[in-house]
C-alpha cells in the first residue's frame, strides 16, 4: 500500500475539488499572447527526448503541477506528459491509485473539502470520522452516501475498533505471560 506522510502546514498542497478544472488556467503549459507553448511537447514519441525535456522543464516551474498529476491519476489519463511525468513514469502510479493512502487528502476530506478519494482513503476517512466522533450525517455528507449507509459504516468502524482493542489486549497479555515465564526460568 502506498502511504505518504503528513506535510507541514507551510508546505501543504490544497487538493483540487472533485471535478474541478479551474487549476488549468494557472498551468505553465497554457499558451497566451505573452507565453507560447508548443502542445506537441506534451505528446512526444518515446525517442523525442528534446520535447520530453522541454515539457518537463516547463512542468517543474508549474504552480499547479500536483493538481495536474492528481487529475491525470484520478481520471485515468494515461496519455502524454502530465504533472511532470511521462506516460511510462506514471504507469506505476496509475496501477496503484486504488491503494493510494495520502493522509493529507484524508484530513482535507474530514475537514469538509469535496476531493476525490481512493478506496483506501475513504476507509481512512471513516475511521478518522468515527474516532473524532463526527455524527453520521457529517460522514454521509463527506462521502456523499445516504445517512443509512453512513450508519452501517459507523457500525463496521465500531466493530473494527473493538476487534483492534481486543487484539491489542490479547497481545499485551501474551507478552506479560512470556515475561513471567522468562523470570520463572
QUIGIMO-V705519 format. One record per residue. OMEGA is omega in whole degrees, -180 to 180 (NA if undefined). Layout:
BEGIN
<<OMEGA> <OMEGA>>
END
This chain:
BEGIN
<<-179> <180> <170> <180> <175> <-176> <177> <-176> <-177> <-178> <-176> <175> <175> <-179> <-178> <177> <179> <179> <-178> <177> <-177> <179> <-177> <180> <-179> <-177> <180> <-179> <179> <178> <173> <-176> <-175> <-174> <-179> <179> <178> <-179> <179> <178> <-173> <177> <-177> <168> <-177> <-178> <180> <-174> <178> <178> <180> <180> <179> <-180> <-179> <177> <178> <179> <-179> <179> <-170> <180> <-179> <-178> <-178> <178> <179> <179> <179> <-179> <180> <-180> <-176> <-180> <179> <-180> <-177> <-177> <174> <178> <-180> <178> <178> <-179> <177> <178> <-178> <-180> <179> <-173> <180> <179> <178> <-178> <-175> <-176> <-177> <-179> <179> <177> <-178> <-175> <175> <177> <178> <-180> <179> <179> <179> <179> <174> <178> <-177> <-178> <178> <179> <174> <178> <180> <179> <177> <177> <179> <176> <180> <-179> <-180> <180> <179> <-179> <179> <178> <177> <180> <-180> <179> <-180> <178> <179> <180> <-179> <-175> <-178> <176> <179> <177> <-180> <178> <177> <177> <178> <179> <178> <176> <178> <178> <177> <179> <-179> <180> <179> <179> <178> <179> <178> <178> <180> <179> <179> <179> <178> <179> <178> <179> <179> <178> <179> <178> <177> <-180> <-179> <179> <-179> <-176> <NA>>
END
